């Protein structure tokens, strides 16, 4: 694969979080199948079916371009004894469910990737921000906050694609287009598997799938003790976008004087 190649159409998937039924639904979308590449912007595995999700994505071969997220990093660190706990309650379960080869694969994933996309030019893909895999920027973050997280970006980068917050949006910040495709597996605000088509613009998409059947499947197939409650809460998007923005707003520094 030549990363200097210009792509016409990319499918961007973020925050799958080990939810296999949601991932299967998105991969079955004709426009995802027709896209030149699938770009993953991290937090692929921290959830109920991490090994199965990783296997399915790796089966797609060179069509998938990978970026690791903070939750993927935490699973690796936990498995390697570099941390004793993970903030996400399902994290230890997910870490133990990975095979050793999968842990090594996740450990080697890049934190950012820059690709040329027709109509957009050089596009930087990351998980949270270009400089950090877990700091927060939101749709309503202040211009000064965006200036801060863009520090050091080459001037030619006109588009930044990030994930992490599980809420889709497209906005301008200091002349750069910022795209968040939302979450495939753990959406906030409204249910469905959220993703994006990129090139020549940014087209936010949501794939509807059979959520009751997915909850039943996860409950049946996953040994995590609280899987029924976990699946009900996240697959039905019980957390509203308003609640999440109120809870996370202070974490983007907006209260700092």
Beta strands, then each sheet from edge to edge (+ up, - down):
strand 1: 6-7
strand 2: 10-13
strand 3: 37-40
strand 4: 64-65
strand 5: 112-117
strand 6: 121-126
strand 7: 159-162
strand 8: 169-173
strand 9: 176-180
strand 10: 193-198
strand 11: 202-207
sheet 1: 1+ 5+ 6- 7- 9- 8+
sheet 2: 4+ 3+ 2+ 10- 11+
end
